[in-house]
Amino acid sequence: MNLENIDLCGQGGTNGGFQGSLPAEWGSLTKLESLILKENNLTGTIPEQWGNLSSLQWLDLGGNRLSGTLNAIAWLQNLKELDSQL
């Protein structure tokens, strides 16, 4: 799949936005350049598979309830902007 952008900006709050964990399967989207998931109710950690997002330049996970470290994405060489607020 040649998907380049995902923007699922939620409404935040306890009843708004998407809920659950980040999908490990998205790690196979190697052409993905922009991933915006801010202001949702996402929980858990960043999947290790996301380390395969070699084209990713923008990542916004702010306003969620994520935990853990950024180790999975630490080596993404094309990443220019990160908003995590973990």
PDB file of N, CA, C and O in Angstrom, chain B, residues numbered from 101:
ATOM      1  N   MET B 101       0.844  -1.176   0.000  1.00  0.00           N
ATOM      2  CA  MET B 101       0.000   0.000   0.000  1.00  0.00           C
ATOM      3  C   MET B 101       0.886   1.235   0.000  1.00  0.00           C
ATOM      4  O   MET B 101       1.875   1.290   0.731  1.00  0.00           O
ATOM      5  N   ASN B 102       0.543   2.221  -0.810  1.00  0.00           N
ATOM      6  CA  ASN B 102       1.341   3.432  -0.945  1.00  0.00           C
ATOM      7  C   ASN B 102       0.754   4.620  -0.201  1.00  0.00           C
ATOM      8  O   ASN B 102       0.879   5.755  -0.659  1.00  0.00           O
ATOM      9  N   LEU B 103       0.132   4.385   0.911  1.00  0.00           N
ATOM     10  CA  LEU B 103      -0.458   5.444   1.717  1.00  0.00           C
ATOM     11  C   LEU B 103       0.642   6.356   2.246  1.00  0.00           C
ATOM     12  O   LEU B 103       1.629   5.887   2.814  1.00  0.00           O
ATOM     13  N   GLU B 104       0.463   7.689   2.053  1.00  0.00           N
ATOM     14  CA  GLU B 104       1.481   8.640   2.476  1.00  0.00           C
ATOM     15  C   GLU B 104       1.074   9.478   3.680  1.00  0.00           C
ATOM     16  O   GLU B 104       1.944   9.966   4.401  1.00  0.00           O
ATOM     17  N   ASN B 105      -0.225   9.660   3.922  1.00  0.00           N
ATOM     18  CA  ASN B 105      -0.681  10.515   5.014  1.00  0.00           C
ATOM     19  C   ASN B 105      -1.864   9.894   5.735  1.00  0.00           C
ATOM     20  O   ASN B 105      -2.786   9.372   5.108  1.00  0.00           O
ATOM     21  N   ILE B 106      -1.830   9.955   7.058  1.00  0.00           N
ATOM     22  CA  ILE B 106      -2.961   9.550   7.887  1.00  0.00           C
ATOM     23  C   ILE B 106      -3.198  10.693   8.872  1.00  0.00           C
ATOM     24  O   ILE B 106      -2.304  11.070   9.628  1.00  0.00           O
ATOM     25  N   ASP B 107      -4.412  11.237   8.852  1.00  0.00           N
ATOM     26  CA  ASP B 107      -4.778  12.300   9.784  1.00  0.00           C
ATOM     27  C   ASP B 107      -6.081  11.898  10.461  1.00  0.00           C
ATOM     28  O   ASP B 107      -7.159  12.015   9.880  1.00  0.00           O
ATOM     29  N   LEU B 108      -5.968  11.426  11.686  1.00  0.00           N
ATOM     30  CA  LEU B 108      -7.122  11.004  12.476  1.00  0.00           C
ATOM     31  C   LEU B 108      -7.173  11.833  13.750  1.00  0.00           C
ATOM     32  O   LEU B 108      -7.252  11.299  14.857  1.00  0.00           O
ATOM     33  N   CYS B 109      -7.128  13.129  13.574  1.00  0.00           N
ATOM     34  CA  CYS B 109      -7.187  14.056  14.704  1.00  0.00           C
ATOM     35  C   CYS B 109      -8.562  13.949  15.338  1.00  0.00           C
ATOM     36  O   CYS B 109      -9.577  14.160  14.674  1.00  0.00           O
ATOM     37  N   GLY B 110      -8.595  13.620  16.629  1.00  0.00           N
ATOM     38  CA  GLY B 110      -9.857  13.420  17.319  1.00  0.00           C
ATOM     39  C   GLY B 110     -10.342  14.658  18.030  1.00  0.00           C
ATOM     40  O   GLY B 110      -9.755  15.734  17.915  1.00  0.00           O
ATOM     41  N   GLN B 111     -11.405  14.494  18.756  1.00  0.00           N
ATOM     42  CA  GLN B 111     -12.004  15.583  19.511  1.00  0.00           C
ATOM     43  C   GLN B 111     -11.513  15.624  20.949  1.00  0.00           C
ATOM     44  O   GLN B 111     -11.830  16.563  21.680  1.00  0.00           O
ATOM     45  N   GLY B 112     -10.746  14.626  21.367  1.00  0.00           N
ATOM     46  CA  GLY B 112     -10.240  14.586  22.734  1.00  0.00           C
ATOM     47  C   GLY B 112     -11.351  14.339  23.732  1.00  0.00           C
ATOM     48  O   GLY B 112     -12.470  13.989  23.358  1.00  0.00           O
ATOM     49  N   GLY B 113     -11.037  14.522  24.998  1.00  0.00           N
ATOM     50  CA  GLY B 113     -12.032  14.292  26.041  1.00  0.00           C
ATOM     51  C   GLY B 113     -12.245  12.806  26.270  1.00  0.00           C
ATOM     52  O   GLY B 113     -11.707  11.972  25.542  1.00  0.00           O
ATOM     53  N   THR B 114     -13.024  12.486  27.271  1.00  0.00           N
ATOM     54  CA  THR B 114     -13.199  11.083  27.629  1.00  0.00           C
ATOM     55  C   THR B 114     -14.118  10.333  26.674  1.00  0.00           C
ATOM     56  O   THR B 114     -14.064   9.104  26.619  1.00  0.00           O
ATOM     57  N   ASN B 115     -14.955  11.030  25.925  1.00  0.00           N
ATOM     58  CA  ASN B 115     -15.880  10.363  25.018  1.00  0.00           C
ATOM     59  C   ASN B 115     -15.595  10.633  23.548  1.00  0.00           C
ATOM     60  O   ASN B 115     -16.342  10.174  22.684  1.00  0.00           O
ATOM     61  N   GLY B 116     -14.539  11.365  23.251  1.00  0.00           N
ATOM     62  CA  GLY B 116     -14.275  11.734  21.871  1.00  0.00           C
ATOM     63  C   GLY B 116     -13.077  11.020  21.290  1.00  0.00           C
ATOM     64  O   GLY B 116     -12.226  10.510  22.020  1.00  0.00           O
ATOM     65  N   GLY B 117     -13.015  10.986  19.981  1.00  0.00           N
ATOM     66  CA  GLY B 117     -11.868  10.450  19.282  1.00  0.00           C
ATOM     67  C   GLY B 117     -11.811   8.940  19.245  1.00  0.00           C
ATOM     68  O   GLY B 117     -12.739   8.248  19.662  1.00  0.00           O
ATOM     69  N   PHE B 118     -10.706   8.452  18.738  1.00  0.00           N
ATOM     70  CA  PHE B 118     -10.466   7.024  18.626  1.00  0.00           C
ATOM     71  C   PHE B 118      -9.931   6.485  19.945  1.00  0.00           C
ATOM     72  O   PHE B 118      -9.275   7.206  20.698  1.00  0.00           O
ATOM     73  N   GLN B 119     -10.210   5.224  20.220  1.00  0.00           N
ATOM     74  CA  GLN B 119      -9.774   4.596  21.461  1.00  0.00           C
ATOM     75  C   GLN B 119      -9.004   3.324  21.154  1.00  0.00           C
ATOM     76  O   GLN B 119      -9.150   2.735  20.082  1.00  0.00           O
ATOM     77  N   GLY B 120      -8.187   2.911  22.106  1.00  0.00           N
ATOM     78  CA  GLY B 120      -7.452   1.660  21.961  1.00  0.00           C
ATOM     79  C   GLY B 120      -5.968   1.889  21.774  1.00  0.00           C
ATOM     80  O   GLY B 120      -5.449   2.972  22.046  1.00  0.00           O
ATOM     81  N   SER B 121      -5.300   0.863  21.311  1.00  0.00           N
ATOM     82  CA  SER B 121      -3.848   0.919  21.150  1.00  0.00           C
ATOM     83  C   SER B 121      -3.477   1.261  19.708  1.00  0.00           C
ATOM     84  O   SER B 121      -4.305   1.188  18.800  1.00  0.00           O
ATOM     85  N   LEU B 122      -2.220   1.633  19.525  1.00  0.00           N
ATOM     86  CA  LEU B 122      -1.703   1.942  18.197  1.00  0.00           C
ATOM     87  C   LEU B 122      -1.497   0.636  17.426  1.00  0.00           C
ATOM     88  O   LEU B 122      -0.914  -0.302  17.969  1.00  0.00           O
ATOM     89  N   PRO B 123      -1.955   0.551  16.187  1.00  0.00           N
ATOM     90  CA  PRO B 123      -1.843  -0.697  15.428  1.00  0.00           C
ATOM     91  C   PRO B 123      -0.407  -1.003  14.982  1.00  0.00           C
ATOM     92  O   PRO B 123       0.213  -0.212  14.272  1.00  0.00           O
ATOM     93  N   ALA B 124       0.097  -2.131  15.398  1.00  0.00           N
ATOM     94  CA  ALA B 124       1.441  -2.554  14.993  1.00  0.00           C
ATOM     95  C   ALA B 124       1.531  -2.722  13.483  1.00  0.00           C
ATOM     96  O   ALA B 124       2.593  -2.519  12.896  1.00  0.00           O
ATOM     97  N   GLU B 125       0.422  -3.093  12.855  1.00  0.00           N
ATOM     98  CA  GLU B 125       0.405  -3.349  11.408  1.00  0.00           C
ATOM     99  C   GLU B 125       0.772  -2.121  10.583  1.00  0.00           C
ATOM    100  O   GLU B 125       1.229  -2.255   9.448  1.00  0.00           O
ATOM    101  N   TRP B 126       0.579  -0.930  11.140  1.00  0.00           N
ATOM    102  CA  TRP B 126       0.931   0.276  10.406  1.00  0.00           C
ATOM    103  C   TRP B 126       2.436   0.374  10.172  1.00  0.00           C
ATOM    104  O   TRP B 126       2.882   1.190   9.365  1.00  0.00           O
ATOM    105  N   GLY B 127       3.214  -0.435  10.859  1.00  0.00           N
ATOM    106  CA  GLY B 127       4.656  -0.459  10.637  1.00  0.00           C
ATOM    107  C   GLY B 127       5.029  -0.885   9.230  1.00  0.00           C
ATOM    108  O   GLY B 127       6.162  -0.662   8.803  1.00  0.00           O
ATOM    109  N   SER B 128       4.104  -1.494   8.499  1.00  0.00           N
ATOM    110  CA  SER B 128       4.369  -1.925   7.124  1.00  0.00           C
ATOM    111  C   SER B 128       4.111  -0.812   6.106  1.00  0.00           C
ATOM    112  O   SER B 128       4.336  -1.008   4.912  1.00  0.00           O
ATOM    113  N   LEU B 129       3.645   0.342   6.559  1.00  0.00           N
ATOM    114  CA  LEU B 129       3.363   1.473   5.665  1.00  0.00           C
ATOM    115  C   LEU B 129       4.638   2.285   5.445  1.00  0.00           C
ATOM    116  O   LEU B 129       4.747   3.418   5.913  1.00  0.00           O
ATOM    117  N   THR B 130       5.585   1.710   4.743  1.00  0.00           N
ATOM    118  CA  THR B 130       6.922   2.296   4.609  1.00  0.00           C
ATOM    119  C   THR B 130       6.947   3.583   3.792  1.00  0.00           C
ATOM    120  O   THR B 130       7.947   4.301   3.829  1.00  0.00           O
ATOM    121  N   LYS B 131       5.893   3.897   3.064  1.00  0.00           N
ATOM    122  CA  LYS B 131       5.829   5.153   2.299  1.00  0.00           C
ATOM    123  C   LYS B 131       5.129   6.263   3.080  1.00  0.00           C
ATOM    124  O   LYS B 131       5.009   7.386   2.589  1.00  0.00           O
ATOM    125  N   LEU B 132       4.667   5.958   4.290  1.00  0.00           N
ATOM    126  CA  LEU B 132       3.947   6.928   5.111  1.00  0.00           C
ATOM    127  C   LEU B 132       4.868   8.079   5.509  1.00  0.00           C
ATOM    128  O   LEU B 132       5.940   7.856   6.071  1.00  0.00           O
ATOM    129  N   GLU B 133       4.446   9.314   5.215  1.00  0.00           N
ATOM    130  CA  GLU B 133       5.246  10.499   5.522  1.00  0.00           C
ATOM    131  C   GLU B 133       4.685  11.302   6.684  1.00  0.00           C
ATOM    132  O   GLU B 133       5.440  11.974   7.387  1.00  0.00           O
ATOM    133  N   SER B 134       3.381  11.246   6.896  1.00  0.00           N
ATOM    134  CA  SER B 134       2.734  12.061   7.910  1.00  0.00           C
ATOM    135  C   SER B 134       1.702  11.225   8.654  1.00  0.00           C
ATOM    136  O   SER B 134       0.845  10.586   8.044  1.00  0.00           O
ATOM    137  N   LEU B 135       1.796  11.239   9.983  1.00  0.00           N
ATOM    138  CA  LEU B 135       0.866  10.490  10.822  1.00  0.00           C
ATOM    139  C   LEU B 135       0.409  11.392  11.956  1.00  0.00           C
ATOM    140  O   LEU B 135       1.180  11.693  12.867  1.00  0.00           O
ATOM    141  N   ILE B 136      -0.850  11.823  11.900  1.00  0.00           N
ATOM    142  CA  ILE B 136      -1.418  12.747  12.880  1.00  0.00           C
ATOM    143  C   ILE B 136      -2.520  12.012  13.634  1.00  0.00           C
ATOM    144  O   ILE B 136      -3.565  11.695  13.066  1.00  0.00           O
ATOM    145  N   LEU B 137      -2.283  11.746  14.904  1.00  0.00           N
ATOM    146  CA  LEU B 137      -3.243  11.022  15.740  1.00  0.00           C
ATOM    147  C   LEU B 137      -3.528  11.786  17.029  1.00  0.00           C
ATOM    148  O   LEU B 137      -3.901  11.178  18.032  1.00  0.00           O
ATOM    149  N   LYS B 138      -3.363  13.085  17.020  1.00  0.00           N
ATOM    150  CA  LYS B 138      -3.497  13.886  18.245  1.00  0.00           C
ATOM    151  C   LYS B 138      -4.946  13.962  18.719  1.00  0.00           C
ATOM    152  O   LYS B 138      -5.897  13.805  17.954  1.00  0.00           O
ATOM    153  N   GLU B 139      -5.063  14.214  20.034  1.00  0.00           N
ATOM    154  CA  GLU B 139      -6.346  14.440  20.688  1.00  0.00           C
ATOM    155  C   GLU B 139      -7.338  13.282  20.529  1.00  0.00           C
ATOM    156  O   GLU B 139      -8.514  13.498  20.236  1.00  0.00           O
ATOM    157  N   ASN B 140      -6.856  12.066  20.722  1.00  0.00           N
ATOM    158  CA  ASN B 140      -7.708  10.887  20.746  1.00  0.00           C
ATOM    159  C   ASN B 140      -7.631  10.274  22.143  1.00  0.00           C
ATOM    160  O   ASN B 140      -7.139  10.911  23.074  1.00  0.00           O
ATOM    161  N   ASN B 141      -8.095   9.094  22.284  1.00  0.00           N
ATOM    162  CA  ASN B 141      -8.003   8.365  23.550  1.00  0.00           C
ATOM    163  C   ASN B 141      -7.176   7.094  23.354  1.00  0.00           C
ATOM    164  O   ASN B 141      -7.572   6.006  23.772  1.00  0.00           O
ATOM    165  N   LEU B 142      -6.041   7.252  22.721  1.00  0.00           N
ATOM    166  CA  LEU B 142      -5.173   6.110  22.448  1.00  0.00           C
ATOM    167  C   LEU B 142      -4.337   5.790  23.681  1.00  0.00           C
ATOM    168  O   LEU B 142      -3.884   6.688  24.391  1.00  0.00           O
ATOM    169  N   THR B 143      -4.141   4.502  23.923  1.00  0.00           N
ATOM    170  CA  THR B 143      -3.399   4.046  25.101  1.00  0.00           C
ATOM    171  C   THR B 143      -2.323   3.046  24.681  1.00  0.00           C
ATOM    172  O   THR B 143      -2.282   2.600  23.535  1.00  0.00           O
ATOM    173  N   GLY B 144      -1.464   2.708  25.622  1.00  0.00           N
ATOM    174  CA  GLY B 144      -0.416   1.722  25.357  1.00  0.00           C
ATOM    175  C   GLY B 144       0.878   2.372  24.941  1.00  0.00           C
ATOM    176  O   GLY B 144       1.144   3.527  25.274  1.00  0.00           O
ATOM    177  N   THR B 145       1.677   1.629  24.216  1.00  0.00           N
ATOM    178  CA  THR B 145       3.004   2.085  23.800  1.00  0.00           C
ATOM    179  C   THR B 145       3.078   2.187  22.283  1.00  0.00           C
ATOM    180  O   THR B 145       2.179   1.733  21.574  1.00  0.00           O
ATOM    181  N   ILE B 146       4.150   2.784  21.796  1.00  0.00           N
ATOM    182  CA  ILE B 146       4.402   2.835  20.358  1.00  0.00           C
ATOM    183  C   ILE B 146       4.953   1.470  19.948  1.00  0.00           C
ATOM    184  O   ILE B 146       5.974   1.034  20.480  1.00  0.00           O
ATOM    185  N   PRO B 147       4.292   0.791  19.010  1.00  0.00           N
ATOM    186  CA  PRO B 147       4.751  -0.551  18.613  1.00  0.00           C
ATOM    187  C   PRO B 147       6.161  -0.541  18.019  1.00  0.00           C
ATOM    188  O   PRO B 147       6.534   0.384  17.298  1.00  0.00           O
ATOM    189  N   GLU B 148       6.926  -1.561  18.325  1.00  0.00           N
ATOM    190  CA  GLU B 148       8.284  -1.690  17.777  1.00  0.00           C
ATOM    191  C   GLU B 148       8.278  -1.675  16.249  1.00  0.00           C
ATOM    192  O   GLU B 148       9.230  -1.198  15.632  1.00  0.00           O
ATOM    193  N   GLN B 149       7.218  -2.190  15.638  1.00  0.00           N
ATOM    194  CA  GLN B 149       7.117  -2.255  14.181  1.00  0.00           C
ATOM    195  C   GLN B 149       7.135  -0.869  13.542  1.00  0.00           C
ATOM    196  O   GLN B 149       7.471  -0.731  12.366  1.00  0.00           O
ATOM    197  N   TRP B 150       6.773   0.159  14.317  1.00  0.00           N
ATOM    198  CA  TRP B 150       6.784   1.511  13.774  1.00  0.00           C
ATOM    199  C   TRP B 150       8.195   1.984  13.460  1.00  0.00           C
ATOM    200  O   TRP B 150       8.370   3.009  12.802  1.00  0.00           O
ATOM    201  N   GLY B 151       9.181   1.269  13.911  1.00  0.00           N
ATOM    202  CA  GLY B 151      10.566   1.567  13.554  1.00  0.00           C
ATOM    203  C   GLY B 151      10.832   1.344  12.074  1.00  0.00           C
ATOM    204  O   GLY B 151      11.868   1.768  11.564  1.00  0.00           O
ATOM    205  N   ASN B 152       9.908   0.682  11.374  1.00  0.00           N
ATOM    206  CA  ASN B 152      10.032   0.436   9.933  1.00  0.00           C
ATOM    207  C   ASN B 152       9.461   1.574   9.090  1.00  0.00           C
ATOM    208  O   ASN B 152       9.523   1.511   7.862  1.00  0.00           O
ATOM    209  N   LEU B 153       8.914   2.598   9.711  1.00  0.00           N
ATOM    210  CA  LEU B 153       8.305   3.720   8.979  1.00  0.00           C
ATOM    211  C   LEU B 153       9.406   4.646   8.460  1.00  0.00           C
ATOM    212  O   LEU B 153       9.543   5.782   8.914  1.00  0.00           O
ATOM    213  N   SER B 154      10.171   4.153   7.525  1.00  0.00           N
ATOM    214  CA  SER B 154      11.386   4.827   7.079  1.00  0.00           C
ATOM    215  C   SER B 154      11.150   6.157   6.373  1.00  0.00           C
ATOM    216  O   SER B 154      12.067   6.975   6.300  1.00  0.00           O
ATOM    217  N   SER B 155       9.958   6.396   5.856  1.00  0.00           N
ATOM    218  CA  SER B 155       9.668   7.659   5.165  1.00  0.00           C
ATOM    219  C   SER B 155       8.986   8.685   6.064  1.00  0.00           C
ATOM    220  O   SER B 155       8.737   9.812   5.635  1.00  0.00           O
ATOM    221  N   LEU B 156       8.683   8.311   7.301  1.00  0.00           N
ATOM    222  CA  LEU B 156       7.922   9.182   8.197  1.00  0.00           C
ATOM    223  C   LEU B 156       8.683  10.464   8.509  1.00  0.00           C
ATOM    224  O   LEU B 156       9.835  10.427   8.943  1.00  0.00           O
ATOM    225  N   GLN B 157       8.015  11.617   8.276  1.00  0.00           N
ATOM    226  CA  GLN B 157       8.609  12.918   8.538  1.00  0.00           C
ATOM    227  C   GLN B 157       7.898  13.659   9.666  1.00  0.00           C
ATOM    228  O   GLN B 157       8.539  14.395  10.416  1.00  0.00           O
ATOM    229  N   TRP B 158       6.582  13.477   9.799  1.00  0.00           N
ATOM    230  CA  TRP B 158       5.798  14.161  10.820  1.00  0.00           C
ATOM    231  C   TRP B 158       4.998  13.150  11.615  1.00  0.00           C
ATOM    232  O   TRP B 158       4.286  12.323  11.046  1.00  0.00           O
ATOM    233  N   LEU B 159       5.117  13.219  12.926  1.00  0.00           N
ATOM    234  CA  LEU B 159       4.387  12.323  13.822  1.00  0.00           C
ATOM    235  C   LEU B 159       3.825  13.144  14.968  1.00  0.00           C
ATOM    236  O   LEU B 159       4.573  13.786  15.704  1.00  0.00           O
ATOM    237  N   ASP B 160       2.497  13.123  15.119  1.00  0.00           N
ATOM    238  CA  ASP B 160       1.850  13.856  16.198  1.00  0.00           C
ATOM    239  C   ASP B 160       0.962  12.892  16.970  1.00  0.00           C
ATOM    240  O   ASP B 160      -0.072  12.446  16.474  1.00  0.00           O
ATOM    241  N   LEU B 161       1.381  12.580  18.187  1.00  0.00           N
ATOM    242  CA  LEU B 161       0.644  11.681  19.068  1.00  0.00           C
ATOM    243  C   LEU B 161       0.166  12.412  20.320  1.00  0.00           C
ATOM    244  O   LEU B 161      -0.304  11.780  21.267  1.00  0.00           O
ATOM    245  N   GLY B 162       0.282  13.730  20.330  1.00  0.00           N
ATOM    246  CA  GLY B 162      -0.054  14.524  21.501  1.00  0.00           C
ATOM    247  C   GLY B 162      -1.520  14.410  21.894  1.00  0.00           C
ATOM    248  O   GLY B 162      -2.387  14.164  21.056  1.00  0.00           O
ATOM    249  N   GLY B 163      -1.776  14.590  23.170  1.00  0.00           N
ATOM    250  CA  GLY B 163      -3.144  14.586  23.662  1.00  0.00           C
ATOM    251  C   GLY B 163      -3.764  13.212  23.788  1.00  0.00           C
ATOM    252  O   GLY B 163      -4.989  13.084  23.795  1.00  0.00           O
ATOM    253  N   ASN B 164      -2.942  12.185  23.888  1.00  0.00           N
ATOM    254  CA  ASN B 164      -3.410  10.822  24.099  1.00  0.00           C
ATOM    255  C   ASN B 164      -2.948  10.348  25.468  1.00  0.00           C
ATOM    256  O   ASN B 164      -2.362  11.115  26.232  1.00  0.00           O
ATOM    257  N   ARG B 165      -3.206   9.106  25.772  1.00  0.00           N
ATOM    258  CA  ARG B 165      -2.785   8.537  27.057  1.00  0.00           C
ATOM    259  C   ARG B 165      -1.772   7.419  26.823  1.00  0.00           C
ATOM    260  O   ARG B 165      -1.905   6.320  27.361  1.00  0.00           O
ATOM    261  N   LEU B 166      -0.767   7.719  26.018  1.00  0.00           N
ATOM    262  CA  LEU B 166       0.258   6.726  25.709  1.00  0.00           C
ATOM    263  C   LEU B 166       1.288   6.668  26.834  1.00  0.00           C
ATOM    264  O   LEU B 166       1.440   7.614  27.607  1.00  0.00           O
ATOM    265  N   SER B 167       1.981   5.552  26.907  1.00  0.00           N
ATOM    266  CA  SER B 167       3.009   5.366  27.935  1.00  0.00           C
ATOM    267  C   SER B 167       4.241   4.748  27.292  1.00  0.00           C
ATOM    268  O   SER B 167       4.224   4.383  26.117  1.00  0.00           O
ATOM    269  N   GLY B 168       5.283   4.636  28.053  1.00  0.00           N
ATOM    270  CA  GLY B 168       6.492   3.993  27.560  1.00  0.00           C
ATOM    271  C   GLY B 168       7.494   4.980  26.995  1.00  0.00           C
ATOM    272  O   GLY B 168       7.469   6.170  27.308  1.00  0.00           O
ATOM    273  N   THR B 169       8.369   4.464  26.161  1.00  0.00           N
ATOM    274  CA  THR B 169       9.464   5.263  25.597  1.00  0.00           C
ATOM    275  C   THR B 169       9.265   5.463  24.098  1.00  0.00           C
ATOM    276  O   THR B 169       8.323   4.944  23.500  1.00  0.00           O
ATOM    277  N   LEU B 170      10.162   6.218  23.523  1.00  0.00           N
ATOM    278  CA  LEU B 170      10.147   6.460  22.077  1.00  0.00           C
ATOM    279  C   LEU B 170      11.169   5.585  21.352  1.00  0.00           C
ATOM    280  O   LEU B 170      11.541   5.884  20.217  1.00  0.00           O
ATOM    281  N   ASN B 171      11.623   4.517  21.991  1.00  0.00           N
ATOM    282  CA  ASN B 171      12.648   3.653  21.403  1.00  0.00           C
ATOM    283  C   ASN B 171      12.273   3.131  20.024  1.00  0.00           C
ATOM    284  O   ASN B 171      13.138   3.011  19.157  1.00  0.00           O
ATOM    285  N   ALA B 172      11.010   2.822  19.807  1.00  0.00           N
ATOM    286  CA  ALA B 172      10.574   2.241  18.541  1.00  0.00           C
ATOM    287  C   ALA B 172      10.832   3.174  17.360  1.00  0.00           C
ATOM    288  O   ALA B 172      11.056   2.712  16.241  1.00  0.00           O
ATOM    289  N   ILE B 173      10.801   4.476  17.605  1.00  0.00           N
ATOM    290  CA  ILE B 173      10.970   5.428  16.505  1.00  0.00           C
ATOM    291  C   ILE B 173      12.263   6.237  16.615  1.00  0.00           C
ATOM    292  O   ILE B 173      12.456   7.204  15.877  1.00  0.00           O
ATOM    293  N   ALA B 174      13.131   5.852  17.516  1.00  0.00           N
ATOM    294  CA  ALA B 174      14.359   6.610  17.784  1.00  0.00           C
ATOM    295  C   ALA B 174      15.289   6.708  16.578  1.00  0.00           C
ATOM    296  O   ALA B 174      16.056   7.665  16.471  1.00  0.00           O
ATOM    297  N   TRP B 175      15.235   5.753  15.686  1.00  0.00           N
ATOM    298  CA  TRP B 175      16.182   5.718  14.569  1.00  0.00           C
ATOM    299  C   TRP B 175      15.562   6.116  13.238  1.00  0.00           C
ATOM    300  O   TRP B 175      16.145   5.846  12.188  1.00  0.00           O
ATOM    301  N   LEU B 176      14.399   6.747  13.257  1.00  0.00           N
ATOM    302  CA  LEU B 176      13.762   7.189  12.014  1.00  0.00           C
ATOM    303  C   LEU B 176      14.499   8.418  11.488  1.00  0.00           C
ATOM    304  O   LEU B 176      14.330   9.521  12.007  1.00  0.00           O
ATOM    305  N   GLN B 177      15.308   8.220  10.466  1.00  0.00           N
ATOM    306  CA  GLN B 177      16.202   9.263   9.975  1.00  0.00           C
ATOM    307  C   GLN B 177      15.495  10.417   9.285  1.00  0.00           C
ATOM    308  O   GLN B 177      16.035  11.523   9.249  1.00  0.00           O
ATOM    309  N   ASN B 178      14.301  10.199   8.733  1.00  0.00           N
ATOM    310  CA  ASN B 178      13.593  11.258   8.028  1.00  0.00           C
ATOM    311  C   ASN B 178      12.643  12.052   8.913  1.00  0.00           C
ATOM    312  O   ASN B 178      12.027  13.013   8.453  1.00  0.00           O
ATOM    313  N   LEU B 179      12.520  11.662  10.172  1.00  0.00           N
ATOM    314  CA  LEU B 179      11.587  12.329  11.077  1.00  0.00           C
ATOM    315  C   LEU B 179      12.056  13.761  11.359  1.00  0.00           C
ATOM    316  O   LEU B 179      13.144  13.987  11.887  1.00  0.00           O
ATOM    317  N   LYS B 180      11.190  14.728  10.985  1.00  0.00           N
ATOM    318  CA  LYS B 180      11.517  16.142  11.160  1.00  0.00           C
ATOM    319  C   LYS B 180      10.768  16.768  12.316  1.00  0.00           C
ATOM    320  O   LYS B 180      11.272  17.688  12.960  1.00  0.00           O
ATOM    321  N   GLU B 181       9.566  16.277  12.585  1.00  0.00           N
ATOM    322  CA  GLU B 181       8.748  16.872  13.636  1.00  0.00           C
ATOM    323  C   GLU B 181       8.042  15.785  14.426  1.00  0.00           C
ATOM    324  O   GLU B 181       7.424  14.884  13.858  1.00  0.00           O
ATOM    325  N   LEU B 182       8.144  15.886  15.759  1.00  0.00           N
ATOM    326  CA  LEU B 182       7.532  14.922  16.656  1.00  0.00           C
ATOM    327  C   LEU B 182       6.832  15.676  17.780  1.00  0.00           C
ATOM    328  O   LEU B 182       7.438  16.501  18.462  1.00  0.00           O
ATOM    329  N   ASP B 183       5.553  15.381  17.962  1.00  0.00           N
ATOM    330  CA  ASP B 183       4.816  15.887  19.114  1.00  0.00           C
ATOM    331  C   ASP B 183       4.252  14.670  19.815  1.00  0.00           C
ATOM    332  O   ASP B 183       3.322  14.031  19.323  1.00  0.00           O
ATOM    333  N   SER B 184       4.819  14.353  20.966  1.00  0.00           N
ATOM    334  CA  SER B 184       4.419  13.120  21.636  1.00  0.00           C
ATOM    335  C   SER B 184       3.644  13.371  22.920  1.00  0.00           C
ATOM    336  O   SER B 184       2.644  12.695  23.163  1.00  0.00           O
ATOM    337  N   GLN B 185       4.059  14.295  23.729  1.00  0.00           N
ATOM    338  CA  GLN B 185       3.398  14.562  25.010  1.00  0.00           C
ATOM    339  C   GLN B 185       2.961  13.275  25.696  1.00  0.00           C
ATOM    340  O   GLN B 185       1.814  13.156  26.129  1.00  0.00           O
ATOM    341  N   LEU B 186       3.869  12.318  25.794  1.00  0.00           N
ATOM    342  CA  LEU B 186       3.547  11.023  26.427  1.00  0.00           C
ATOM    343  C   LEU B 186       3.370  11.170  27.910  1.00  0.00           C
ATOM    344  O   LEU B 186       3.097  10.188  28.600  1.00  0.00           O
TER     345      LEU B 186
END
